[in-house]
Amino acid sequence: MSDASLHARETGAGDAGFSDYFALLKPRVMSLVVFTALVGLLAAPGGVHPVVGFAAILFIAVGGGASGALNMWWDADIDRIMKRTQSRPIPMGKITEGEAYAFGVALAGFAVVMLGLATNLFAGALLAFTIFFYVVVYSMWLKRSTPQNIVIGGAAGAFPPMIGWAAVTGGVAIESILMFALIFMWTPPHFWALALFMKSDYHKADVPMLTVTHGRRATRTHILIYTALLAPLAVAIGFTTIGGLFYLAVAVVLNALFLKGAWDIWRRDEVTAEADSYRTEKKVFRLSLIYLFAHFAAIWVQSLLNGAGIGGWG
């Protein structure tokens, strides 16, 4: 248990405020969920009434927050060990594990039912499956059992644009599948770049991240392979009904930069990396954040251009 958590309990700290419960929702992760779901919704053909669209994004956000709360409930033991998670509400003694569990379950049920009522049953069911996948399949099963945890588990973070699309259309299409694939294939190199300079955290918590089980050399190779597989998927979106010239230009530049970053990571040895405090790895990790945001921003802009008959495929 962290010193901060011990101090909180010794001083009787435990009255959680709004900010503590909000932190349970993993707001940084939820912001990505909201943005990608919004782009999926806006890019879908047909469109919805603004009020329905707002409600859909709100309930998807609540569902994403519920997943975060339930993840923190399950991972409370390792969150107390890992340096980057010791300041979360449960390790700090602000919220109990039981409170986090009840909060997460309540939000999950509310979000699924309300999304189904506001849009359609398929969208509600897809949100329910996403929450189940993240909490049960990834958090409870994969995370602590296989170095492929982030590969398979990355599907949970890839569903939001599909849910946004389904909220409008009531189904799936090649466009929503490709948006899913973009996030799914982006997740491993994104997290493995982080793991390269956070290895000790995962080792202490006994989480079988690839850096722990196979070493950093293998992790560098995996980053390059997944980035190479990601690039054609990202570019392929540009040739669908939600693509166009603007998106293609953005995708080509971003994937060239990301491939260059993955190549730079692969070429490095640990002596060099440690000597400069993993500067290249941290740079590529930051680039990976911009990469995903910029792709979905480009899809959004391209949808506006397509609506105006500019730069699309007709």
N, C-alpha and C positions, 0 to 999 in steps of 0.2 A: 504494500500500500504506500502511496506517495506521502511525503511529509505534509503536503498541503491538505490531503484527505484526512490524515491523522489530526492535524491542527483543527480542521473543521469539526471533527467529531468531539475532540477534547473540549472545544469551546462551545459546544452545543449548536453549532451552525447546522441547519438542516431545513430552515424555512425557505423553500424555493420561491423565487420570484418569476415574473413573466420571462425574463431573459434566460433563466435556467431551463424552463420548458421549451422556449424557442430554440435554445442550443441543442436540445434533444432531437430536433427535426433536421439537424445537419444542414443549416441554411445555405452553405456554399454548394453542397451537392444538390440541394433542392432548387437553387437558382438555375443550375444546368438542366435539371429535369423540366422546370417551367419553360425555359427558353426553347429547348428542343421540341417539347410538346407543342408550344405555341407555333413554331415554324411548321411542324407537321400539320397542324390545324389550318394555318393560313395557306399552305401550299396545296391542300386537298381541293379537288374539283367541287364546284357547287357552292361552297361556303355555307356559313350558318349565321343566324341572327347574332349581333354583337353581344346581347345579354346571355344567350346560350353559350357562345364562345367563351365569354368571361367565366361563366359558371363551370364550364368544362375544365379550363385551365386551373381554376381555384381548387376544384376537387382532385385533379391530378396532382397538384402541389401538396395538398393535404395527404394524399396517398403516399407520395414520396417522403413526406415528413414522418408519416407513420412507420414506414420502412426503416428510416433512420433511428427512430426511438426504439423500435424492437431490436435493431442491430446493436444499439448501445446496451440494451438490457442483456442480450445474450453475451456480448463481448466485454462485459464489465470487468471480468477477471483479468483479461489481457490489457484492457485499457488502463488498468492501474499500474501495469508494468512498463508499457511503451511510453517513452518520453513525450511524443507528439500528441498523445491522447490523455495524459494524466490530468489535464485541466478540464476535462469534460464533467458534466454535472454529477454523474454517479461516482467516479473516482474522487471528486472533490467533497463528497458527502452531502451535496445539496439535495439530491433526489435519490430515493431508494430504488433498488432494482424492481421491486414490486410496483412502485408508482410508475416507473418508466414502462413496464409491461402493460399495465392497465391503460395508460395514456395512449400507447401505440395501438393496442387492439381497438380501443374506442374510435380513434381517428381512422383506422383502416376500415372498419365497418361503415362508418359515416361516409367516407370518401367513395367507397365502392357503390353503396346504395344510391347516393346522391348523383354520382356520375351516370349511373344506369338510368335514373329517372330523368335527368336533365338532357341526356343525349340518346343513347340506345343501350340495349342490354349487352351487345358485343363489346362496346367500349368499357362498360362496367366490369364485365368478366375479364377482359384483358388487363385492366388495372388490378383486379384481384389476383390474377395469375402472376403479375409482376411483383406484387408485394410478397406473395408466397415464394416466388423464386429467389428473391433477394434475402428473405429472412430464413427460410428453411433450406433451400438448395445451396445457396452460397454461404450464408453466415453459419448455419448449424452443421452443414455437411462438408462442403468443399474447402472452405477457408483453412481448416485445421487438418485436412486429410491429404491434400495433394498439391504439388507445386503448380498444377494447372488451374488452381483456384481462381485466379484472376481472369484466365482465358474463358472458362465456361461461365463463371459468375458474372463476367462482363455483360452478359445478355440482359441482366436486370436493369442496368443503366441504359441499355440500348432500346428498350421498349417505349419510352415516352413519346417519340415522334410517331410511332405506330398507333399509340393510343389517341394522340391528337388527330391523326388522319382518320382513325376509326370513329371518332366522335362526330365527324362530318359525314363520312361515307357509309358507316356501318360495316366496314369490312377492311380488307387489306389489298394492296396492289404492289406491283413491282417497284414503284417509287417509294412506298413506305418500307418495303423490305430492304431496299438499298440504303435508306436512311438508317435503318436498324443496323445493317451490315457496317456502315461507316463508323458508328460508335462502337460496335462489337469488336472490330478489328483495330480500332484506335486504342482501346482500353489497355491491352497488354503492354505495348511499348510505352505508353504513358506511365503506367504504374511501375513497370520494371526500371524505367529511368529514375524514378523516385527511389525505388528499392536499392539501386546501386549506391546511393549515398545515405541510405537509412537502414543498411543491413543489420546493424547491431540491435536496433529496435525489434525487428522481426525475430532475430536469433534469441534475444532475451525472452520474448513472449512465446517461443516455440511454435511460431507460425511458419509452415513450410513454403515460404516464398522461394521462387526459383534461385535467388541469390544465395539462400541458405542451403538448399538441397543439392544444387548443381554447380554453384560457384558463379562468380562474376563473369568469367570468360564465356561460359555458356549463356548467361543472361544477355551479354552483349551481342552474341550471335542471334539469339531469339529476337532481340529488338530489331535487328537489321532484316531478318526474314519477315517478321510481321509487318514492318513498315513497307517492305517491297510488295507484300500482298495487299496492303491497304491502298496503295496509290491507284491501281487500276479501278478498284471499287469506287473510290472517291471521284475519279474522273468520269466513270460510267454514268453517274447521276446526271452529268451535263448533257447526255444524249437522250434523256427521258422527257416526259411532258413537263416536269418541273425544272428542267435544265435550260441552258441557253448559252449564248456567247459570254455573258458576264460571268456566270458561274464557272464556265470552263476556264476562263482566264485566271480566276482566283484559285481554282483547284490545281491547275498546272503549276502555278508559282508556289503555292503552299506545299504541295507534295514534293516538288524539287527541293525545297528548303528542308523538309522533314527527312527526306531520303539522305540529303547531305549530312544532317545531324546524326542520323542513325549510322551512317558510314563512319563519321568521326568518332562516335562512341565505340564502334566495333574495332577500329584501328588502335585504340588506346590500351595500354597495359596498366596494371594496378599501381605500379610504382609511380608512373607519370600522373595517373589520376589522383592518387593520394597526395602527391607533392603539390598539386595546385588546388587541393580541396574539392576535387570533382567538379571543377568549373564547367567543363563541357557537358557533363551529365545534367547539371542544374540548368544550364542554358537550354538543352534539348527538352527538359521537363517543362520549363516555362513556355517554350515554343509549342509544345503539345497542347497546352491550354489555349493558346491563341489559335492554333490549328483548328480545333473543333468548333470553337465559337465562330471563327471566320467562315468556315464552310457552311454552317447553318445560317449565318447572317447573309451569305451569298445566295443561299436558296431562297431566303425571304425576299431579298432585293430582286432576284430573278423572277419570282412569282409576281411582283409588282410590275416589272417590265413586260412579262408575258401577258399580263392583264391589259397592258397598254399597247400590245402588239409590237413590242420592241425586243429584238435580239433573241426571240424564241424560235421554235421549230415549226410554228404554225399549227 
